[in-house]
Amino acid sequence: MKTSSISTLPFFLLLLLSSTFEASADKEDKFLQCLTYQFKNYSFISNDVYTPSNSSYTSILQFSIQNLRFASESTPKPRVIITPEHESQIPPVIRCARQSGLEIRTRSGGHDLEGLSYVSQVPFVLIDLINLSEVTVNAEEKTAWIEAGSTLGIVYYNIAKKSSTLGFPGGVCNTVGVGGHFSGGGYGTLMRKYGLAGDNVIDARIIDVHGRILDRKSMGEDLFWAIRGGGAASFGVITAWKVQLVDVPKTVTVFSITKSVEEQNGTELWHRWQYVAPKAEKDLFVDVTVLKVNTTVQVNFFSVFQGGADRLVSYMQEIFPELGLMREDCIEMSWIQSTLFTSQLTIDPLDTLLNRTEPGRRQFKAKSDYVRTPIPLNVFKGMVSLLREPEASDETIYYTVPYGGRMDEISESETPFPHRAGALYMLSSVASWQNSEAADAENYISWTRRYYEYMTPYVSSSPREAYFNYRDLDIGVNNPNGKTSYAQASVWGKKYYKDNFDRLVRVKTVVDPTNFFKNEQSIPPFNSRWT
């Protein structure tokens, strides 16, 4: 009897795998047949549809994968990739996916830290917005319409072509797609003066679960509130943002000063920084990056100042004399040049901003926290010791972003992004590494979790806050079948959104009650059966 059971087990496994594959293939066939019906003139979209049998499928899929942890052969792949050239092509894709039982993932720039914009554990269709990258700037009105497949670099480039005294408070990584960046908040070097990218969105276009193309007026203020910090992928497919541009001076000043921990009091200066940077005037942004370089640990102070070098040096000598900033440490340039400098790129030519390819792609894992009470010096020293451990990858960094300024003035409930008044800075750890053995990767990821545990007493609590755009599945996930209770989702949702999570659930319940737009950390609708 025992022998018979063992000998028949592979047959049942084969049947199971075969039925799963056939069901998936059947869904794909139904989806493609539906598309053909929806687009009577199928040539209108046929060039933008890719299946695994298409010779371009792999290159299209891999082009925007920024975290190589999710580029392996074992990573689940989309059954179909759609690269729409106009938003009118997207509603039929949503309708056909619903009818055929396929999920949808939407990718803008591919920087989702857990790969959720292009990976799913169930059969899915990938809508890749790479062709929707037009930016229309109205310099007179100080506004711009930005298609969701644009990168920050494309946005900055188009603004600079129209005006030398307008900018936008987006992020410092120019290859990041605006579709996800704006919808999760989006910080950058102008945040202390103008707030987040999402704070400066004044209109949007989204395609809902019914395939309707909605703007701010037709979607209503609740949904418009939700998509400016609550993760738009929970509610539909964003196709464009309208943003308010901001004034920047003709001359900004940057500096980058590095101090070693061993010989130049780098740890002590880092400790001092947390008392200075969050309270500085709004024109000053100074962040800190701590990294290993060969056998030493270095602390880099990087700044973009909205003004001239002489004023910056005088002000820094007043508030942070310990850093020892000198005039020769400063470089004056235009705001648009500073967007290249912050990405460690040469400041000319500006065309570099149009490059969508992230140089030297890696595998990585990130953790984020918010600090509301200054961290003791001995804890910083402990963080340096952790960084020296062999389990920490050679490219692991700590990154601290100062809050205060305009961030203190915006209510926690103004948008879903709640990390406002009283937050001194965001603290993140990013472990990155080249392709390596699975065991090495697991060691690096395990290190990030030990670091996270170490920091528990010194960061925000009840809830322990986290930044949605630094997504981390370790803090909690939804059920894969989409039937996730409010209580279960609250475990991760409160960390990202605090009390705003409740309003996000209410909005989701109204606009997508069947939870079609879902992933491992999407906002669930409220359903009493799942509580």
ZAMARGU-4260 file (C-alpha; in steps of 0.2 Angstrom, whole numbers, plus 5000, padded with zeros to 4 digits):
<rodrens>
0) 5000/5000/5000 | 5014/5012/5005 | 5024/5008/4989 | 5008/5010/4978 | 5005/5028/4986
5) 5023/5033/4982 | 5023/5027/4965 | 5006/5036/4960 | 5011/5053/4968 | 5020/5060/4953
10) 5005/5056/4942 | 4994/5066/4953 | 5007/5080/4954 | 5008/5080/4935 | 4989/5081/4934
15) 4988/5095/4946 | 5002/5105/4937 | 4994/5101/4920 | 4977/5107/4926 | 4985/5123/4933
20) 4994/5127/4917 | 4979/5123/4906 | 4968/5134/4917 | 4981/5148/4915 | 4983/5146/4896
25) 4964/5145/4895 | 4963/5162/4903 | 4976/5169/4892 | 4967/5163/4876 | 4950/5170/4883
30) 4959/5187/4886 | 4967/5188/4869 | 4950/5183/4861 | 4941/5196/4871 | 4954/5209/4865
35) 4951/5204/4847 | 4933/5207/4849 | 4935/5223/4859 | 4947/5230/4845 | 4937/5226/4829
40) 4952/5233/4820 | 4965/5223/4830 | 4980/5231/4821 | 4976/5246/4832 | 4983/5237/4847
45) 4991/5221/4840 | 5009/5229/4839 | 5007/5232/4858 | 5003/5215/4864 | 5016/5203/4869
50) 5015/5185/4874 | 5029/5173/4879 | 5029/5166/4861 | 5034/5183/4855 | 5052/5186/4851
55) 5052/5204/4860 | 5042/5198/4875 | 5058/5195/4886 | 5066/5211/4882 | 5050/5221/4885
60) 5048/5213/4902 | 5066/5215/4907 | 5069/5233/4901 | 5060/5241/4916 | 5065/5228/4930
65) 5075/5239/4942 | 5077/5226/4956 | 5086/5211/4949 | 5079/5200/4963 | 5064/5199/4952
70) 5073/5195/4935 | 5076/5177/4939 | 5069/5162/4928 | 5058/5157/4943 | 5050/5174/4945
75) 5032/5173/4939 | 5029/5181/4923 | 5014/5190/4915 | 5004/5179/4903 | 5002/5195/4892
80) 5011/5212/4891 | 5002/5227/4884 | 5011/5243/4880 | 4997/5255/4876 | 5001/5270/4865
85) 4985/5279/4871 | 4975/5278/4886 | 4960/5273/4876 | 4968/5256/4873 | 4967/5253/4892
90) 4949/5251/4896 | 4946/5236/4885 | 4962/5228/4893 | 4953/5230/4910 | 4937/5223/4904
95) 4945/5208/4896 | 4956/5204/4911 | 4940/5204/4922 | 4931/5193/4910 | 4945/5180/4908
100) 4950/5180/4927 | 4967/5188/4925 | 4974/5200/4937 | 4982/5217/4931 | 4998/5224/4936
105) 5003/5241/4930 | 5021/5247/4928 | 5027/5264/4926 | 5046/5264/4929 | 5048/5247/4937
110) 5056/5254/4953 | 5044/5245/4965 | 5056/5238/4978 | 5046/5222/4980 | 5043/5221/4961
115) 5024/5221/4963 | 5021/5232/4948 | 5027/5217/4937 | 5026/5201/4947 | 5011/5192/4953
120) 5009/5174/4961 | 4993/5172/4951 | 4990/5173/4932 | 4991/5191/4927 | 4992/5204/4913
125) 5005/5218/4914 | 5001/5235/4907 | 5017/5243/4904 | 5015/5262/4902 | 5032/5265/4894
130) 5024/5273/4879 | 5014/5285/4888 | 5028/5297/4892 | 5022/5314/4885 | 5025/5330/4896
135) 5016/5346/4892 | 5022/5361/4901 | 5012/5377/4903 | 5025/5389/4909 | 5013/5404/4910
140) 5001/5394/4921 | 5015/5385/4930 | 5007/5368/4927 | 5011/5352/4918 | 5002/5337/4912
145) 5013/5322/4914 | 5008/5305/4907 | 5011/5291/4920 | 5024/5282/4910 | 5036/5297/4911
150) 5051/5296/4922 | 5057/5310/4933 | 5071/5314/4922 | 5059/5316/4907 | 5048/5328/4918
155) 5063/5338/4923 | 5070/5340/4906 | 5054/5346/4898 | 5051/5359/4912 | 5069/5365/4909
160) 5065/5367/4890 | 5051/5379/4895 | 5058/5389/4909 | 5074/5391/4919 | 5065/5397/4935
165) 5052/5383/4937 | 5055/5366/4944 | 5045/5352/4953 | 5048/5343/4970 | 5050/5326/4964
170) 5064/5313/4968 | 5082/5312/4965 | 5082/5296/4955 | 5079/5301/4937 | 5074/5284/4930
175) 5059/5283/4943 | 5042/5282/4934 | 5030/5296/4940 | 5015/5284/4940 | 5020/5276/4956
180) 5031/5290/4963 | 5018/5303/4964 | 5004/5291/4970 | 5015/5285/4985 | 5020/5303/4990
185) 5037/5306/4982 | 5050/5316/4991 | 5065/5325/4984 | 5077/5340/4988 | 5063/5353/4986
190) 5052/5344/4999 | 5056/5355/5014 | 5051/5371/5004 | 5036/5364/4994 | 5031/5347/5001
195) 5030/5331/4991 | 5027/5327/4973 | 5009/5321/4978 | 5006/5337/4987 | 5008/5347/4971
200) 4996/5336/4960 | 4981/5346/4955 | 4972/5334/4944 | 4974/5317/4937 | 4967/5304/4925
205) 4963/5287/4931 | 4954/5272/4923 | 4943/5263/4935 | 4937/5245/4937 | 4923/5249/4925
210) 4934/5255/4912 | 4929/5273/4914 | 4942/5287/4911 | 4940/5299/4925 | 4948/5316/4929
215) 4947/5325/4946 | 4930/5332/4943 | 4922/5315/4938 | 4931/5304/4950 | 4927/5315/4965
220) 4937/5322/4979 | 4938/5306/4989 | 4947/5296/4976 | 4957/5311/4971 | 4963/5311/4989
225) 4967/5293/4989 | 4978/5292/4974 | 4990/5306/4980 | 4999/5295/4993 | 4988/5280/4995
230) 4995/5270/4980 | 4985/5272/4965 | 4987/5254/4959 | 4974/5250/4973 | 4960/5260/4964
235) 4964/5259/4945 | 4976/5263/4932 | 4983/5281/4932 | 4987/5288/4915 | 4992/5306/4918
240) 4995/5318/4932 | 4993/5337/4932 | 5005/5346/4943 | 5008/5363/4950 | 5026/5368/4946
245) 5036/5378/4958 | 5048/5393/4958 | 5066/5390/4959 | 5080/5403/4958 | 5092/5404/4943
250) 5106/5399/4954 | 5106/5384/4967 | 5121/5378/4977 | 5126/5360/4980 | 5139/5352/4990
255) 5145/5334/4994 | 5156/5332/5009 | 5162/5315/5015 | 5169/5312/5033 | 5177/5295/5038
260) 5170/5287/5054 | 5188/5282/5060 | 5198/5298/5058 | 5185/5313/5054 | 5172/5311/5067
265) 5159/5305/5054 | 5148/5297/5067 | 5148/5312/5079 | 5144/5323/5064 | 5130/5312/5058
270) 5123/5312/5076 | 5124/5331/5076 | 5115/5332/5059 | 5098/5326/5066 | 5097/5342/5078
275) 5101/5354/5063 | 5094/5348/5046 | 5076/5346/5051 | 5075/5363/5059 | 5085/5373/5045
280) 5076/5386/5034 | 5066/5379/5020 | 5078/5383/5006 | 5091/5371/5014 | 5091/5352/5011
285) 5105/5342/5018 | 5104/5323/5018 | 5116/5310/5025 | 5122/5293/5017 | 5132/5281/5027
290) 5142/5268/5017 | 5156/5256/5017 | 5171/5260/5006 | 5185/5247/5006 | 5190/5245/5025
295) 5182/5261/5031 | 5164/5268/5034 | 5161/5285/5027 | 5147/5298/5031 | 5142/5309/5016
300) 5133/5325/5018 | 5124/5331/5002 | 5115/5347/5000 | 5105/5357/4987 | 5102/5375/4993
305) 5090/5386/4984 | 5102/5401/4983 | 5120/5406/4981 | 5135/5399/4989 | 5140/5414/5000
310) 5123/5414/5008 | 5124/5395/5011 | 5142/5395/5018 | 5137/5409/5030 | 5121/5400/5036
315) 5130/5383/5038 | 5143/5391/5048 | 5130/5398/5059 | 5119/5382/5062 | 5132/5368/5058
320) 5150/5374/5061 | 5156/5357/5065 | 5154/5351/5047 | 5167/5364/5042 | 5159/5369/5026
325) 5170/5381/5015 | 5166/5391/5000 | 5177/5379/4989 | 5166/5365/4994 | 5151/5373/4985
330) 5146/5372/4967 | 5134/5385/4960 | 5123/5378/4946 | 5105/5379/4939 | 5091/5369/4947
335) 5090/5357/4932 | 5109/5354/4933 | 5106/5349/4951 | 5094/5336/4946 | 5109/5327/4937
340) 5121/5331/4951 | 5110/5322/4964 | 5110/5307/4953 | 5129/5307/4952 | 5129/5311/4934
345) 5138/5325/4924 | 5128/5341/4924 | 5129/5342/4905 | 5122/5337/4893 | 5104/5338/4899
350) 5099/5325/4887 | 5105/5313/4900 | 5089/5315/4909 | 5080/5306/4895 | 5089/5290/4899
355) 5077/5277/4906 | 5090/5264/4910 | 5097/5263/4928 | 5116/5261/4927 | 5123/5246/4936
360) 5106/5237/4941 | 5107/5227/4957 | 5097/5216/4968 | 5092/5225/4984 | 5081/5225/4999
365) 5076/5241/5009 | 5069/5245/5026 | 5062/5262/5031 | 5058/5271/5047 | 5053/5288/5054
370) 5063/5296/5068 | 5053/5308/5080 | 5066/5308/5094 | 5084/5311/5091 | 5094/5294/5091
375) 5108/5293/5104 | 5126/5293/5098 | 5129/5275/5104 | 5115/5269/5093 | 5123/5277/5078
380) 5139/5269/5083 | 5130/5252/5084 | 5123/5255/5067 | 5141/5258/5060 | 5146/5241/5068
385) 5131/5232/5060 | 5137/5240/5043 | 5154/5232/5046 | 5147/5214/5048 | 5151/5202/5034
390) 5133/5198/5032 | 5130/5216/5027 | 5133/5218/5008 | 5148/5229/5003 | 5135/5241/4995
395) 5123/5242/5010 | 5119/5260/5014 | 5110/5270/5027 | 5101/5285/5020 | 5093/5299/5031
400) 5081/5312/5023 | 5077/5328/5034 | 5059/5333/5036 | 5053/5349/5044 | 5049/5365/5034
405) 5034/5364/5023 | 5032/5346/5028 | 5028/5352/5046 | 5014/5363/5039 | 5004/5351/5030
410) 4991/5341/5039 | 4993/5322/5041 | 4976/5320/5034 | 4978/5332/5019 | 4983/5317/5008
415) 4985/5298/5013 | 5004/5302/5017 | 5004/5304/5036 | 5022/5307/5040 | 5022/5325/5043
420) 5023/5336/5059 | 5035/5330/5072 | 5045/5318/5060 | 5063/5323/5061 | 5068/5313/5047
425) 5066/5297/5037 | 5079/5283/5040 | 5081/5269/5028 | 5093/5255/5025 | 5096/5248/5007
430) 5106/5232/5005 | 5111/5230/4987 | 5122/5217/4979 | 5127/5210/4962 | 5120/5194/4956
435) 5125/5181/4968 | 5121/5163/4975 | 5104/5162/4983 | 5112/5159/5000 | 5122/5175/4999
440) 5106/5184/4995 | 5097/5177/5009 | 5111/5182/5021 | 5110/5200/5015 | 5091/5200/5017
445) 5092/5192/5034 | 5104/5206/5039 | 5091/5219/5034 | 5079/5211/5046 | 5092/5211/5061
450) 5095/5229/5057 | 5077/5233/5058 | 5075/5224/5074 | 5090/5233/5082 | 5082/5250/5077
455) 5065/5246/5085 | 5067/5256/5102 | 5074/5271/5093 | 5061/5275/5079 | 5042/5279/5079
460) 5030/5267/5087 | 5012/5263/5088 | 5012/5262/5074 | 5030/5260/5068 | 5029/5271/5053
465) 5036/5266/5035 | 5036/5274/5018 | 5025/5266/5005 | 5037/5270/4991 | 5050/5260/5000
470) 5038/5245/5000 | 5043/5231/5012 | 5033/5215/5012 | 5041/5209/5028 | 5029/5221/5038
475) 5013/5212/5032 | 5004/5205/5016 | 4987/5202/5010 | 4979/5185/5006 | 4983/5180/4988
480) 4965/5176/4985 | 4960/5194/4988 | 4949/5191/5003 | 4959/5200/5016 | 4952/5207/5032
485) 4953/5224/5038 | 4962/5218/5053 | 4975/5208/5043 | 4978/5223/5031 | 4979/5235/5045
490) 4995/5227/5051 | 5005/5234/5036 | 4992/5248/5032 | 4994/5257/5048 | 5012/5258/5046
495) 5011/5266/5029 | 4996/5277/5032 | 4992/5278/5051 | 4974/5284/5053 | 4972/5288/5035
500) 4971/5269/5032 | 4953/5269/5037 | 4948/5282/5024 | 4958/5273/5011 | 4948/5257/5015
505) 4931/5267/5013 | 4936/5274/4996 | 4941/5257/4990 | 4925/5250/4996 | 4916/5262/4985
510) 4926/5262/4969 | 4932/5244/4968 | 4921/5234/4980 | 4925/5217/4972 | 4944/5221/4974
515) 4949/5218/4956 | 4964/5230/4958 | 4974/5220/4971 | 4992/5215/4976 | 5001/5209/4991
520) 4999/5227/4999 | 4984/5235/4990 | 4970/5243/5000 | 4956/5230/5003 | 4938/5234/5002
525) 4928/5232/5019 | 4918/5216/5018 | 4910/5210/5034 | 4913/5191/5029 | 4932/5194/5029
530) 4933/5203/5046
</rodrens>
